[in-house]
Amino acid sequence: MKRLLLRLGGLALIIGAIWVSLRSVNPVEALKSEVAKNGLPGLAIQFNDAKLVGWSAGKRVWQIDSKKIDIENNRQRAIFEGDARGELMSGDRKIASIHTDKAIFNLASKDLFVPGIADVSIPNGPSLRAGKVYFNSAASKLVCEGGMDASLGAGTVHGQKMTIDLINKDVTISRLSARSGWKKMEISMKS
């Protein structure tokens, strides 16, 4: 009886040691432990100093380099944090450059959202600083809902909300005000 108890006890120790050693080399368990320690329960994948490219209908619609990129467990969002710099595309043509501290890409809708402030530059167009920027990749439209300041030559335009059709180069600005170093500055708008 004592022998049986000793053997069972020894077997339990061996199984325990094997379980601990397997757990420490299992990358999935190690990742789960690391995620739990860092408080990132919904995180599936994290990249550091990486570039992510967004595609829609077989065409590249944006690309962003960032210090950190998190992909959520449900694969619904990619979150870019820390000096995120990117390009918004139409076909193979760059239609805007963007620089921000944080951006969120919705993997289902293929849209990009900047919850804070973004610096946006449009080739042969304005450079602007805007808040709450949305990029609708299907329509190639950029919407700034958190106020914006745009540099246009020697002047600055401020608006509460702005929508830019990046393909047709149409701009709509609400609650517009302008400042210029010139004596006269004209702003024409479509109705």
N, CA, C and O atoms as a DFTB+ gen file, in Angstrom:
764 C
 N C O
     1  1       0.808      -1.176       0.000
     2  2       0.000       0.000       0.000
     3  2       0.868       1.262       0.000
     4  3       0.593       2.204      -0.743
     5  1       1.929       1.282       0.845
     6  2       2.831       2.421       0.887
     7  2       3.519       2.588      -0.458
     8  3       3.699       3.700      -0.953
     9  1       3.896       1.460      -1.032
    10  2       4.553       1.493      -2.337
    11  2       3.646       2.100      -3.399
    12  3       4.095       2.883      -4.236
    13  1       2.384       1.739      -3.361
    14  2       1.415       2.258      -4.315
    15  2       1.246       3.768      -4.138
    16  3       1.183       4.509      -5.119
    17  1       1.175       4.219      -2.890
    18  2       1.048       5.649      -2.614
    19  2       2.298       6.411      -3.055
    20  3       2.192       7.516      -3.586
    21  1       3.478       5.831      -2.840
    22  2       4.717       6.465      -3.277
    23  2       4.771       6.561      -4.800
    24  3       5.172       7.587      -5.350
    25  1       4.368       5.498      -5.470
    26  2       4.365       5.507      -6.949
    27  2       3.379       6.545      -7.480
    28  3       3.697       7.283      -8.412
    29  1       2.177       6.605      -6.887
    30  2       1.182       7.592      -7.325
    31  2       1.677       9.022      -7.064
    32  3       1.487       9.917      -7.888
    33  1       2.311       9.216      -5.911
    34  2       2.870      10.535      -5.588
    35  2       3.976      10.919      -6.563
    36  3       4.030      12.056      -7.031
    37  1       4.859       9.967      -6.868
    38  2       5.942      10.207      -7.825
    39  2       5.396      10.485      -9.211
    40  3       5.887      11.372      -9.909
    41  1       4.373       9.727      -9.618
    42  2       3.745       9.928     -10.918
    43  2       3.107      11.314     -10.991
    44  3       3.196      11.990     -12.016
    45  1       2.467      11.731      -9.904
    46  2       1.847      13.059      -9.866
    47  2       2.907      14.152      -9.994
    48  3       2.677      15.152     -10.674
    49  1       4.066      13.979      -9.352
    50  2       5.148      14.954      -9.465
    51  2       5.693      15.017     -10.880
    52  3       5.951      16.105     -11.396
    53  1       5.870      13.875     -11.511
    54  2       6.378      13.826     -12.885
    55  2       5.395      14.496     -13.838
    56  3       5.800      15.296     -14.682
    57  1       4.105      14.179     -13.712
    58  2       3.084      14.786     -14.575
    59  2       3.051      16.300     -14.358
    60  3       2.941      17.058     -15.322
    61  1       3.144      16.743     -13.109
    62  2       3.175      18.169     -12.802
    63  2       4.371      18.859     -13.428
    64  3       4.244      19.952     -13.980
    65  1       5.534      18.226     -13.345
    66  2       6.757      18.804     -13.924
    67  2       6.640      18.887     -15.443
    68  3       7.036      19.884     -16.046
    69  1       6.100      17.843     -16.056
    70  2       5.912      17.847     -17.520
    71  2       4.936      18.943     -17.908
    72  3       5.179      19.666     -18.874
    73  1       3.833      19.083     -17.174
    74  2       2.832      20.089     -17.489
    75  2       3.430      21.503     -17.399
    76  3       3.179      22.340     -18.266
    77  1       4.215      21.763     -16.355
    78  2       4.841      23.077     -16.191
    79  2       5.832      23.337     -17.315
    80  3       5.876      24.445     -17.850
    81  1       6.626      22.342     -17.681
    82  2       7.613      22.554     -18.745
    83  2       6.938      22.744     -20.096
    84  3       7.389      23.570     -20.890
    85  1       5.870      22.003     -20.381
    86  2       5.150      22.178     -21.639
    87  2       4.477      23.541     -21.701
    88  3       4.454      24.179     -22.754
    89  1       3.941      23.977     -20.600
    90  2       3.264      25.271     -20.567
    91  2       4.248      26.406     -20.838
    92  3       3.899      27.383     -21.500
    93  1       5.470      26.284     -20.333
    94  2       6.438      27.356     -20.512
    95  2       6.976      27.413     -21.938
    96  3       7.457      28.468     -22.352
    97  1       6.918      26.330     -22.705
    98  2       7.394      26.368     -24.079
    99  2       6.262      26.504     -25.077
   100  3       6.513      26.675     -26.270
   101  1       5.027      26.434     -24.622
   102  2       3.880      26.596     -25.508
   103  2       3.715      28.084     -25.816
   104  3       3.380      28.852     -24.915
   105  1       3.941      28.519     -27.067
   106  2       3.899      29.948     -27.375
   107  2       2.522      30.568     -27.149
   108  3       2.428      31.743     -26.793
   109  1       1.468      29.807     -27.348
   110  2       0.132      30.353     -27.144
   111  2      -0.088      30.658     -25.674
   112  3      -0.587      31.729     -25.328
   113  1       0.283      29.714     -24.795
   114  2       0.123      29.945     -23.362
   115  2       1.020      31.088     -22.904
   116  3       0.608      31.911     -22.086
   117  1       2.239      31.143     -23.423
   118  2       3.146      32.226     -23.043
   119  2       2.568      33.571     -23.473
   120  3       2.642      34.539     -22.717
   121  1       1.989      33.651     -24.685
   122  2       1.375      34.889     -25.168
   123  2       0.188      35.265     -24.300
   124  3       0.029      36.432     -23.940
   125  1      -0.654      34.285     -23.958
   126  2      -1.802      34.576     -23.100
   127  2      -1.342      35.136     -21.769
   128  3      -1.942      36.082     -21.258
   129  1      -0.286      34.569     -21.196
   130  2       0.234      35.050     -19.923
   131  2       0.758      36.475     -20.068
   132  3       0.501      37.321     -19.211
   133  1       1.483      36.741     -21.136
   134  2       2.039      38.077     -21.368
   135  2       0.923      39.094     -21.570
   136  3       0.982      40.193     -21.020
   137  1      -0.091      38.739     -22.351
   138  2      -1.222      39.628     -22.586
   139  2      -1.944      39.910     -21.278
   140  3      -2.316      41.054     -21.016
   141  1      -2.147      38.892     -20.455
   142  2      -2.821      39.078     -19.173
   143  2      -2.017      40.012     -18.265
   144  3      -2.600      40.839     -17.564
   145  1      -0.681      39.890     -18.269
   146  2       0.158      40.750     -17.437
   147  2       0.074      42.205     -17.883
   148  3       0.057      43.112     -17.051
   149  1       0.020      42.430     -19.208
   150  2       0.006      43.786     -19.746
   151  2      -1.390      44.390     -19.810
   152  3      -1.534      45.548     -20.200
   153  1      -2.404      43.649     -19.444
   154  2      -3.751      44.186     -19.446
   155  2      -4.331      44.383     -20.828
   156  3      -5.089      45.330     -21.037
   157  1      -4.010      43.534     -21.772
   158  2      -4.499      43.641     -23.137
   159  2      -5.357      42.429     -23.477
   160  3      -4.961      41.619     -24.315
   161  1      -6.511      42.283     -22.855
   162  2      -7.285      41.055     -23.021
   163  2      -7.825      40.833     -24.423
   164  3      -8.027      39.683     -24.812
   165  1      -8.070      41.883     -25.199
   166  2      -8.646      41.720     -26.529
   167  2      -7.621      41.699     -27.639
   168  3      -7.983      41.744     -28.815
   169  1      -6.354      41.633     -27.293
   170  2      -5.287      41.713     -28.283
   171  2      -4.960      40.341     -28.852
   172  3      -4.723      39.389     -28.108
   173  1      -4.948      40.247     -30.182
   174  2      -4.564      38.996     -30.834
   175  2      -3.110      39.052     -31.291
   176  3      -2.347      38.108     -31.084
   177  1      -2.730      40.186     -31.924
   178  2      -1.382      40.320     -32.482
   179  2      -0.888      41.733     -32.196
   180  3      -1.661      42.688     -32.274
   181  1       0.386      41.872     -31.866
   182  2       0.981      43.189     -31.693
   183  2       2.279      43.240     -32.485
   184  3       3.108      42.334     -32.402
   185  1       2.443      44.314     -33.257
   186  2       3.660      44.539     -34.031
   187  2       4.323      45.805     -33.511
   188  3       3.639      46.747     -33.112
   189  1       5.645      45.833     -33.514
   190  2       6.392      47.038     -33.163
   191  2       7.198      47.475     -34.370
   192  3       7.776      46.648     -35.075
   193  1       7.235      48.790     -34.605
   194  2       7.947      49.370     -35.749
   195  2       7.612      48.616     -37.033
   196  3       8.471      47.980     -37.643
   197  1       6.350      48.701     -37.423
   198  2       5.888      47.927     -38.584
   199  2       5.062      48.792     -39.529
   200  3       4.661      49.906     -39.193
   201  1       4.822      48.254     -40.709
   202  2       3.974      48.891     -41.714
   203  2       2.829      47.938     -42.019
   204  3       3.030      46.736     -42.191
   205  1       1.631      48.492     -42.084
   206  2       0.450      47.709     -42.436
   207  2      -0.165      48.344     -43.671
   208  3      -0.248      49.569     -43.768
   209  1      -0.594      47.522     -44.606
   210  2      -1.178      48.003     -45.855
   211  2      -2.626      47.549     -45.919
   212  3      -2.926      46.376     -45.696
   213  1      -3.530      48.486     -46.226
   214  2      -4.949      48.182     -46.345
   215  2      -5.341      48.010     -47.801
   216  3      -4.952      48.802     -48.659
   217  1      -6.106      46.979     -48.068
   218  2      -6.532      46.653     -49.426
   219  2      -8.052      46.651     -49.497
   220  3      -8.718      46.298     -48.524
   221  1      -8.600      47.039     -50.627
   222  2     -10.034      46.971     -50.872
   223  2     -10.225      46.681     -52.353
   224  3      -9.656      47.361     -53.207
   225  1     -11.023      45.674     -52.648
   226  2     -11.298      45.264     -54.034
   227  2      -9.995      45.035     -54.812
   228  3      -9.899      45.375     -55.992
   229  1      -9.000      44.458     -54.142
   230  2      -7.743      44.117     -54.803
   231  2      -6.804      45.287     -55.022
   232  3      -5.780      45.129     -55.686
   233  1      -7.124      46.467     -54.478
   234  2      -6.279      47.644     -54.658
   235  2      -5.843      48.176     -53.298
   236  3      -6.591      48.134     -52.321
   237  1      -4.620      48.674     -53.265
   238  2      -4.089      49.268     -52.043
   239  2      -4.798      50.602     -51.813
   240  3      -4.808      51.457     -52.699
   241  1      -5.396      50.788     -50.619
   242  2      -6.118      52.029     -50.330
   243  2      -5.416      52.874     -49.273
   244  3      -5.687      54.070     -49.166
   245  1      -4.529      52.284     -48.500
   246  2      -3.734      53.033     -47.548
   247  2      -2.578      52.180     -47.068
   248  3      -2.580      50.959     -47.228
   249  1      -1.589      52.837     -46.477
   250  2      -0.504      52.152     -45.786
   251  2      -0.044      53.058     -44.661
   252  3       0.037      54.275     -44.822
   253  1       0.260      52.453     -43.513
   254  2       0.680      53.224     -42.351
   255  2       1.863      52.538     -41.676
   256  3       1.830      51.337     -41.408
   257  1       2.910      53.322     -41.406
   258  2       4.042      52.896     -40.584
   259  2       3.764      53.413     -39.179
   260  3       3.333      54.553     -39.008
   261  1       4.010      52.580     -38.179
   262  2       3.729      52.998     -36.805
   263  2       4.687      52.321     -35.834
   264  3       5.222      51.248     -36.114
   265  1       4.893      52.958     -34.695
   266  2       5.745      52.359     -33.659
   267  2       5.094      51.115     -33.073
   268  3       5.783      50.164     -32.705
   269  1       3.737      51.120     -32.983
   270  2       3.036      49.967     -32.430
   271  2       1.720      49.772     -33.178
   272  3       0.972      50.725     -33.396
   273  1       1.446      48.526     -33.568
   274  2       0.187      48.178     -34.219
   275  2      -0.421      47.005     -33.461
   276  3       0.209      45.957     -33.324
   277  1      -1.648      47.183     -32.968
   278  2      -2.375      46.132     -32.265
   279  2      -3.541      45.666     -33.127
   280  3      -4.313      46.487     -33.622
   281  1      -3.673      44.363     -33.308
   282  2      -4.826      43.775     -33.986
   283  2      -5.677      43.120     -32.905
   284  3      -5.183      42.297     -32.134
   285  1      -6.959      43.485     -32.849
   286  2      -7.835      42.955     -31.812
   287  2      -8.153      41.485     -32.044
   288  3      -8.071      40.983     -33.165
   289  1      -8.522      40.796     -30.943
   290  2      -8.880      39.377     -30.993
   291  2      -9.960      39.081     -32.018
   292  3      -9.879      38.074     -32.721
   293  1     -10.974      39.940     -32.117
   294  2     -12.078      39.699     -33.037
   295  2     -11.751      40.119     -34.469
   296  3     -12.596      40.013     -35.358
   297  1     -10.544      40.588     -34.688
   298  2     -10.049      40.988     -36.005
   299  2     -10.894      42.099     -36.635
   300  3     -10.946      42.212     -37.860
   301  1     -11.556      42.920     -35.811
   302  2     -12.381      44.009     -36.327
   303  2     -11.595      45.300     -36.506
   304  3     -11.916      46.104     -37.381
   305  1     -10.552      45.509     -35.673
   306  2      -9.820      46.766     -35.737
   307  2      -8.322      46.548     -35.619
   308  3      -7.850      45.648     -34.925
   309  1      -7.593      47.405     -36.321
   310  2      -6.149      47.526     -36.151
   311  2      -5.909      48.916     -35.584
   312  3      -6.390      49.907     -36.134
   313  1      -5.158      48.992     -34.474
   314  2      -4.938      50.266     -33.793
   315  2      -3.454      50.625     -33.921
   316  3      -2.578      49.863     -33.511
   317  1      -3.193      51.799     -34.498
   318  2      -1.835      52.290     -34.707
   319  2      -1.548      53.340     -33.649
   320  3      -2.330      54.275     -33.475
   321  1      -0.429      53.197     -32.936
   322  2      -0.088      54.171     -31.906
   323  2       1.390      54.536     -31.981
   324  3       2.249      53.695     -32.249
   325  1       1.656      55.813     -31.736
   326  2       3.037      56.289     -31.670
   327  2       3.609      56.631     -33.024
   328  3       4.099      55.752     -33.733
   329  1       3.554      57.893     -33.392
   330  2       4.170      58.390     -34.625
   331  2       3.715      57.593     -35.851
   332  3       4.536      57.047     -36.588
   333  1       2.418      57.533     -36.056
   334  2       1.854      56.831     -37.216
   335  2       1.912      57.752     -38.438
   336  3       1.370      58.857     -38.422
   337  1       2.574      57.283     -39.489
   338  2       2.700      58.048     -40.738
   339  2       2.213      57.167     -41.870
   340  3       2.585      55.999     -41.975
   341  1       1.364      57.752     -42.725
   342  2       0.840      56.914     -43.792
   343  2       0.423      57.674     -45.019
   344  3       0.539      58.896     -45.107
   345  1      -0.073      56.894     -45.972
   346  2      -0.561      57.419     -47.237
   347  2      -1.930      56.843     -47.517
   348  3      -2.192      55.666     -47.270
   349  1      -2.799      57.694     -48.037
   350  2      -4.106      57.259     -48.506
   351  2      -4.006      57.172     -50.019
   352  3      -3.468      58.071     -50.664
   353  1      -4.522      56.094     -50.581
   354  2      -4.306      55.809     -52.002
   355  2      -5.620      55.694     -52.762
   356  3      -6.671      55.404     -52.191
   357  1      -5.527      55.928     -54.060
   358  2      -6.599      55.614     -54.997
   359  2      -5.911      54.918     -56.161
   360  3      -5.182      55.549     -56.926
   361  1      -6.144      53.618     -56.295
   362  2      -5.364      52.841     -57.265
   363  2      -3.940      52.809     -56.786
   364  3      -3.681      52.422     -55.647
   365  1      -3.001      53.211     -57.635
   366  2      -1.599      53.285     -57.242
   367  2      -1.155      54.718     -56.998
   368  3       0.038      54.985     -56.851
   369  1      -2.112      55.645     -56.953
   370  2      -1.811      57.062     -56.815
   371  2      -2.034      57.526     -55.374
   372  3      -3.079      57.255     -54.782
   373  1      -1.040      58.228     -54.816
   374  2      -1.174      58.783     -53.462
   375  2      -2.084      59.997     -53.533
   376  3      -1.834      60.920     -54.309
   377  1      -3.156      60.000     -52.713
   378  2      -4.080      61.125     -52.726
   379  2      -3.982      61.963     -51.452
   380  3      -4.518      63.070     -51.401
   381  1      -3.310      61.455     -50.434
   382  2      -3.082      62.233     -49.211
   383  2      -2.041      61.530     -48.348
   384  3      -1.896      60.309     -48.389
   385  1      -1.315      62.336     -47.561
   386  2      -0.397      61.820     -46.548
   387  2      -0.976      62.201     -45.196
   388  3      -1.618      63.242     -45.058
   389  1      -0.747      61.353     -44.200
   390  2      -1.303      61.604     -42.875
   391  2      -0.261      61.280     -41.813
   392  3       0.508      60.329     -41.954
   393  1      -0.240      62.090     -40.735
   394  2       0.669      61.871     -39.611
   395  2      -0.120      62.133     -38.332
   396  3      -0.739      63.187     -38.184
   397  1      -0.097      61.172     -37.406
   398  2      -0.857      61.289     -36.166
   399  2      -0.231      60.427     -35.083
   400  3       0.682      59.645     -35.348
   401  1      -0.726      60.577     -33.866
   402  2      -0.254      59.732     -32.772
   403  2      -1.056      58.441     -32.665
   404  3      -0.554      57.432     -32.170
   405  1      -2.323      58.474     -33.136
   406  2      -3.156      57.277     -33.031
   407  2      -4.145      57.240     -34.188
   408  3      -4.763      58.250     -34.524
   409  1      -4.285      56.071     -34.790
   410  2      -5.262      55.854     -35.856
   411  2      -5.873      54.470     -35.673
   412  3      -5.218      53.555     -35.172
   413  1      -7.123      54.323     -36.078
   414  2      -7.837      53.054     -35.947
   415  2      -8.397      52.672     -37.317
   416  3      -9.112      53.448     -37.952
   417  1      -8.057      51.467     -37.756
   418  2      -8.567      50.963     -39.027
   419  2      -9.613      49.906     -38.749
   420  3      -9.353      48.943     -38.027
   421  1     -10.805      50.081     -39.321
   422  2     -11.884      49.110     -39.197
   423  2     -11.705      48.087     -40.314
   424  3     -11.864      48.413     -41.490
   425  1     -11.377      46.855     -39.948
   426  2     -11.091      45.823     -40.942
   427  2     -12.337      45.387     -41.706
   428  3     -12.221      44.867     -42.815
   429  1     -13.524      45.585     -41.141
   430  2     -14.763      45.207     -41.824
   431  2     -15.159      46.254     -42.857
   432  3     -15.432      45.913     -44.008
   433  1     -15.194      47.529     -42.461
   434  2     -15.635      48.594     -43.375
   435  2     -14.505      49.127     -44.243
   436  3     -14.757      49.809     -45.236
   437  1     -13.266      48.824     -43.882
   438  2     -12.068      49.303     -44.587
   439  2     -11.881      50.809     -44.452
   440  3     -11.271      51.440     -45.315
   441  1     -12.408      51.392     -43.365
   442  2     -12.294      52.825     -43.134
   443  2     -11.271      53.097     -42.040
   444  3     -11.029      52.258     -41.172
   445  1     -10.674      54.283     -42.096
   446  2      -9.654      54.700     -41.154
   447  2     -10.195      55.862     -40.331
   448  3     -10.859      56.745     -40.874
   449  1      -9.920      55.874     -39.022
   450  2     -10.382      56.924     -38.132
   451  2      -9.230      57.392     -37.262
   452  3      -8.495      56.579     -36.702
   453  1      -9.075      58.708     -37.148
   454  2      -8.094      59.309     -36.255
   455  2      -8.880      60.030     -35.166
   456  3      -9.493      61.061     -35.443
   457  1      -8.879      59.514     -33.925
   458  2      -9.686      60.129     -32.869
   459  2      -9.130      61.464     -32.362
   460  3      -9.872      62.269     -31.799
   461  1      -7.860      61.699     -32.553
   462  2      -7.233      62.932     -32.062
   463  2      -6.929      63.888     -33.200
   464  3      -7.758      64.107     -34.084
   465  1      -5.744      64.447     -33.169
   466  2      -5.303      65.431     -34.167
   467  2      -4.439      64.733     -35.218
   468  3      -3.615      63.875     -34.901
   469  1      -4.650      65.124     -36.481
   470  2      -3.850      64.581     -37.582
   471  2      -3.352      65.721     -38.458
   472  3      -4.058      66.706     -38.674
   473  1      -2.137      65.581     -38.959
   474  2      -1.620      66.480     -39.986
   475  2      -1.828      65.774     -41.312
   476  3      -1.350      64.657     -41.509
   477  1      -2.541      66.426     -42.221
   478  2      -2.874      65.833     -43.506
   479  2      -2.337      66.729     -44.604
   480  3      -2.487      67.949     -44.546
   481  1      -1.712      66.129     -45.604
   482  2      -1.184      66.864     -46.745
   483  2      -1.720      66.229     -48.016
   484  3      -1.637      65.016     -48.208
   485  1      -2.270      67.069     -48.878
   486  2      -2.834      66.580     -50.136
   487  2      -1.931      67.061     -51.268
   488  3      -1.683      68.262     -51.375
   489  1      -1.422      66.143     -52.132
   490  2      -0.552      66.572     -53.234
   491  2      -1.240      67.640     -54.088
   492  3      -2.400      67.488     -54.472
   493  1      -0.510      68.723     -54.381
   494  2      -1.034      69.851     -55.154
   495  2      -2.294      70.440     -54.518
   496  3      -3.161      70.966     -55.217
   497  1      -2.391      70.350     -53.201
   498  2      -3.554      70.866     -52.482
   499  2      -3.136      71.386     -51.125
   500  3      -1.956      71.648     -50.891
   501  1      -4.088      71.537     -50.237
   502  2      -3.779      72.125     -48.930
   503  2      -3.081      71.155     -47.982
   504  3      -3.157      69.935     -48.130
   505  1      -2.403      71.744     -47.007
   506  2      -1.904      71.013     -45.848
   507  2      -2.783      71.448     -44.699
   508  3      -3.066      72.636     -44.548
   509  1      -3.223      70.497     -43.881
   510  2      -4.123      70.879     -42.815
   511  2      -3.861      70.097     -41.554
   512  3      -3.285      69.009     -41.568
   513  1      -4.308      70.693     -40.457
   514  2      -4.274      70.056     -39.143
   515  2      -5.732      69.944     -38.736
   516  3      -6.456      70.938     -38.684
   517  1      -6.154      68.717     -38.447
   518  2      -7.574      68.490     -38.191
   519  2      -7.768      67.492     -37.066
   520  3      -6.880      66.701     -36.750
   521  1      -8.947      67.547     -36.471
   522  2      -9.314      66.613     -35.422
   523  2     -10.426      65.696     -35.897
   524  3     -11.221      66.066     -36.761
   525  1     -10.479      64.504     -35.332
   526  2     -11.481      63.494     -35.670
   527  2     -11.594      63.313     -37.191
   528  3     -12.572      63.725     -37.814
   529  1     -10.586      62.701     -37.748
   530  2     -10.508      62.508     -39.194
   531  2     -10.988      61.105     -39.554
   532  3     -10.537      60.115     -38.976
   533  1     -11.913      61.033     -40.519
   534  2     -12.405      59.759     -41.045
   535  2     -11.990      59.661     -42.507
   536  3     -12.095      60.637     -43.250
   537  1     -11.519      58.488     -42.923
   538  2     -11.239      58.239     -44.337
   539  2     -12.105      57.086     -44.788
   540  3     -11.949      55.961     -44.314
   541  1     -13.026      57.365     -45.711
   542  2     -13.873      56.342     -46.306
   543  2     -13.151      55.850     -47.552
   544  3     -13.104      56.549     -48.564
   545  1     -12.592      54.657     -47.482
   546  2     -11.760      54.158     -48.579
   547  2     -12.573      53.849     -49.831
   548  3     -12.072      54.030     -50.940
   549  1     -13.804      53.390     -49.685
   550  2     -14.626      53.051     -50.850
   551  2     -14.950      54.298     -51.677
   552  3     -14.942      54.248     -52.907
   553  1     -15.234      55.412     -51.002
   554  2     -15.596      56.644     -51.698
   555  2     -14.414      57.606     -51.857
   556  3     -14.551      58.641     -52.509
   557  1     -13.260      57.280     -51.271
   558  2     -12.089      58.164     -51.260
   559  2     -12.457      59.550     -50.744
   560  3     -12.102      60.567     -51.340
   561  1     -13.172      59.568     -49.629
   562  2     -13.557      60.833     -49.003
   563  2     -12.916      60.941     -47.634
   564  3     -12.821      59.962     -46.895
   565  1     -12.479      62.142     -47.312
   566  2     -11.863      62.463     -46.043
   567  2     -12.795      63.437     -45.327
   568  3     -13.140      64.482     -45.880
   569  1     -13.203      63.107     -44.109
   570  2     -14.100      63.960     -43.334
   571  2     -13.395      64.335     -42.038
   572  3     -12.919      63.468     -41.306
   573  1     -13.332      65.636     -41.762
   574  2     -12.724      66.150     -40.533
   575  2     -13.836      66.787     -39.714
   576  3     -14.376      67.822     -40.104
   577  1     -14.184      66.179     -38.581
   578  2     -15.314      66.658     -37.788
   579  2     -14.910      67.379     -36.511
   580  3     -15.774      67.898     -35.805
   581  1     -13.631      67.424     -36.200
   582  2     -13.200      68.038     -34.955
   583  2     -12.518      69.374     -35.158
   584  3     -11.622      69.730     -34.393
   585  1     -12.920      70.121     -36.172
   586  2     -12.290      71.393     -36.484
   587  2     -11.040      71.184     -37.314
   588  3     -10.404      70.133     -37.238
   589  1     -10.684      72.193     -38.115
   590  2      -9.499      72.069     -38.959
   591  2      -8.933      73.443     -39.280
   592  3      -9.656      74.438     -39.342
   593  1      -7.631      73.470     -39.480
   594  2      -6.918      74.644     -39.956
   595  2      -6.139      74.208     -41.181
   596  3      -5.372      73.246     -41.130
   597  1      -6.341      74.930     -42.303
   598  2      -5.659      74.581     -43.545
   599  2      -4.806      75.748     -43.998
   600  3      -5.220      76.903     -43.898
   601  1      -3.610      75.451     -44.498
   602  2      -2.735      76.462     -45.072
   603  2      -2.962      76.482     -46.573
   604  3      -2.806      75.472     -47.259
   605  1      -3.333      77.656     -47.066
   606  2      -3.571      77.839     -48.501
   607  2      -2.750      79.038     -48.947
   608  3      -3.182      80.180     -48.793
   609  1      -1.577      78.785     -49.494
   610  2      -0.715      79.883     -49.911
   611  2      -0.302      80.728     -48.721
   612  3       0.301      80.223     -47.775
   613  1      -0.634      82.045     -48.767
   614  2      -0.251      82.957     -47.693
   615  2      -1.325      83.055     -46.619
   616  3      -1.169      83.827     -45.673
   617  1      -2.397      82.305     -46.736
   618  2      -3.488      82.411     -45.787
   619  2      -3.781      81.122     -45.061
   620  3      -3.260      80.055     -45.384
   621  1      -4.646      81.263     -44.055
   622  2      -5.085      80.120     -43.268
   623  2      -6.601      80.115     -43.245
   624  3      -7.234      81.157     -43.080
   625  1      -7.173      78.944     -43.410
   626  2      -8.618      78.776     -43.371
   627  2      -8.942      77.901     -42.174
   628  3      -8.295      76.878     -41.951
   629  1      -9.943      78.304     -41.405
   630  2     -10.398      77.507     -40.269
   631  2     -11.841      77.105     -40.521
   632  3     -12.649      77.913     -40.978
   633  1     -12.156      75.869     -40.224
   634  2     -13.531      75.408     -40.378
   635  2     -13.905      74.465     -39.263
   636  3     -13.045      73.848     -38.635
   637  1     -15.198      74.358     -39.022
   638  2     -15.695      73.462     -37.982
   639  2     -15.703      72.014     -38.482
   640  3     -15.336      71.092     -37.752
   641  1     -16.125      71.829     -39.731
   642  2     -16.184      70.496     -40.342
   643  2     -15.786      70.636     -41.803
   644  3     -16.121      71.618     -42.467
   645  1     -15.065      69.634     -42.287
   646  2     -14.643      69.663     -43.682
   647  2     -14.778      68.272     -44.290
   648  3     -14.450      67.265     -43.662
   649  1     -15.269      68.239     -45.523
   650  2     -15.345      67.005     -46.299
   651  2     -14.573      67.226     -47.590
   652  3     -14.787      68.211     -48.296
   653  1     -13.669      66.294     -47.890
   654  2     -12.886      66.382     -49.127
   655  2     -13.127      65.125     -49.938
   656  3     -12.917      64.012     -49.457
   657  1     -13.569      65.309     -51.170
   658  2     -13.647      64.216     -52.142
   659  2     -12.277      64.193     -52.809
   660  3     -11.981      65.040     -53.651
   661  1     -11.439      63.226     -52.436
   662  2     -10.049      63.208     -52.879
   663  2      -9.891      62.858     -54.358
   664  3      -8.861      63.174     -54.952
   665  1     -10.871      62.224     -54.953
   666  2     -10.804      61.892     -56.380
   667  2     -11.189      63.106     -57.222
   668  3     -10.464      63.481     -58.143
   669  1     -12.335      63.721     -56.905
   670  2     -12.834      64.864     -57.676
   671  2     -12.281      66.197     -57.192
   672  3     -12.530      67.232     -57.811
   673  1     -11.532      66.182     -56.091
   674  2     -10.915      67.366     -55.501
   675  2     -11.942      68.436     -55.163
   676  3     -11.726      69.622     -55.411
   677  1     -13.061      68.002     -54.593
   678  2     -14.092      68.914     -54.106
   679  2     -13.941      69.038     -52.593
   680  3     -13.714      68.048     -51.898
   681  1     -14.070      70.271     -52.091
   682  2     -13.942      70.531     -50.663
   683  2     -15.188      71.267     -50.181
   684  3     -15.634      72.233     -50.799
   685  1     -15.739      70.790     -49.068
   686  2     -16.858      71.466     -48.414
   687  2     -16.446      71.749     -46.983
   688  3     -16.045      70.845     -46.250
   689  1     -16.551      73.048     -46.580
   690  2     -16.163      73.443     -45.231
   691  2     -17.346      74.162     -44.597
   692  3     -17.932      75.059     -45.203
   693  1     -17.696      73.768     -43.373
   694  2     -18.770      74.467     -42.660
   695  2     -18.170      75.390     -41.613
   696  3     -17.100      75.123     -41.066
   697  1     -18.882      76.491     -41.342
   698  2     -18.428      77.526     -40.396
   699  2     -17.014      77.975     -40.722
   700  3     -16.084      77.785     -39.938
   701  1     -16.876      78.563     -41.872
   702  2     -15.593      78.937     -42.437
   703  2     -15.153      80.311     -41.954
   704  3     -15.958      81.241     -41.898
   705  1     -13.881      80.437     -41.606
   706  2     -13.264      81.745     -41.367
   707  2     -11.873      81.684     -41.981
   708  3     -11.271      80.614     -42.074
   709  1     -11.364      82.850     -42.404
   710  2     -10.068      82.870     -43.079
   711  2      -9.238      84.045     -42.603
   712  3      -9.769      85.096     -42.245
   713  1      -7.915      83.852     -42.602
   714  2      -6.963      84.912     -42.279
   715  2      -5.898      84.912     -43.369
   716  3      -5.495      83.860     -43.865
   717  1      -5.454      86.106     -43.729
   718  2      -4.458      86.192     -44.776
   719  2      -3.521      87.356     -44.499
   720  3      -3.901      88.343     -43.869
   721  1      -2.300      87.226     -44.976
   722  2      -1.344      88.323     -44.913
   723  2      -1.606      89.318     -46.035
   724  3      -1.028      90.405     -46.038
   725  1      -2.462      88.968     -46.984
   726  2      -2.803      89.849     -48.096
   727  2      -3.916      90.798     -47.687
   728  3      -4.639      90.547     -46.723
   729  1      -4.047      91.900     -48.435
   730  2      -5.122      92.847     -48.157
   731  2      -6.472      92.254     -48.527
   732  3      -7.481      92.551     -47.886
   733  1      -6.495      91.427     -49.543
   734  2      -7.765      90.862     -50.000
   735  2      -7.577      89.354     -50.217
   736  3      -6.591      88.919     -50.811
   737  1      -8.518      88.589     -49.737
   738  2      -8.485      87.140     -49.950
   739  2      -9.884      86.712     -50.352
   740  3     -10.855      86.952     -49.635
   741  1      -9.970      86.074     -51.512
   742  2     -11.263      85.589     -51.982
   743  2     -11.346      84.095     -51.799
   744  3     -10.378      83.369     -52.026
   745  1     -12.510      83.644     -51.388
   746  2     -12.765      82.213     -51.252
   747  2     -14.017      81.928     -52.063
   748  3     -15.078      82.497     -51.808
   749  1     -13.884      81.052     -53.031
   750  2     -15.059      80.682     -53.815
   751  2     -15.465      79.285     -53.407
   752  3     -14.625      78.416     -53.173
   753  1     -16.748      79.088     -53.328
   754  2     -17.265      77.777     -52.919
   755  2     -18.397      77.381     -53.840
   756  3     -19.152      78.223     -54.326
   757  1     -18.503      76.083     -54.071
   758  2     -19.623      75.565     -54.854
   759  2     -20.852      75.494     -53.959
   760  3     -20.746      75.271     -52.753
   761  1     -21.998      75.684     -54.553
   762  2     -23.222      75.533     -53.747
   763  2     -23.940      74.256     -54.095
   764  3     -24.988      73.961     -53.520
